[in-house]
Amino acid sequence: MKNTIKQLLASRNKRAYELADFLNISNTTVSYWCSNSHQPNILHALLIAKFFKTSVEDIFKLHQDA
């Protein structure tokens, strides 16, 4: 699974620290998510969707190797 958090931050003129503050987590955690090296848990996924005012499905995409 891949996420579009980095792209959403850029397109909405938001910074990673704003998302981190909203979720009450470290900037490092958001950085891991932005690089797709880690993925958020389901609770954070729901809160991220709320932060961006979008659906979870718009943030997370299944990644299948061709």
C-alpha positions in Angstrom: 0.0 0.0 0.0 1.2 3.5 -0.8 -0.1 6.8 0.5 -0.4 10.3 -1.0 0.3 12.2 2.2 3.3 14.0 0.7 1.4 15.1 -2.4 -1.6 16.2 -0.3 0.6 18.3 1.9 2.1 20.0 -1.1 -1.2 20.5 -2.9 -2.9 22.0 0.1 0.1 24.2 1.1 0.4 22.4 4.4 3.6 21.4 6.2 4.4 18.1 7.8 4.7 19.7 11.2 1.1 20.9 10.9 -0.1 17.4 10.4 2.2 16.1 13.2 0.7 18.8 15.6 -2.8 17.9 14.6 -2.1 14.2 15.3 0.0 14.9 18.4 2.9 12.9 17.0 6.5 13.5 16.0 7.6 15.1 12.8 9.8 12.1 12.2 6.7 9.8 12.0 5.1 12.0 9.4 8.3 12.0 7.5 8.3 8.2 7.4 4.8 8.3 6.1 5.6 10.8 3.4 8.4 8.6 2.2 6.2 5.6 2.3 8.7 3.7 4.4 6.0 3.3 7.1 2.2 3.5 7.0 -0.1 5.0 9.6 -2.3 2.8 11.7 -6.1 2.9 11.1 -6.8 5.5 13.8 -4.2 7.8 12.3 -5.4 7.1 8.8 -8.9 8.3 9.8 -7.5 11.4 11.5 -5.4 12.2 8.4 -8.5 12.0 6.3 -10.2 14.4 8.6 -7.1 16.8 8.5 -7.2 16.9 4.7 -11.1 16.8 4.6 -11.0 13.8 2.2 -11.7 10.1 2.4 -9.2 7.4 3.5 -9.5 5.9 0.0 -8.2 9.1 -1.5 -5.1 9.0 0.6 -4.2 5.3 0.5 -3.8 3.3 -2.7 -3.1 -0.4 -3.1 0.2 -0.9 -4.8 0.5 -4.0 -7.0 3.6 -5.0 -8.8 3.0 -5.7 -12.5 
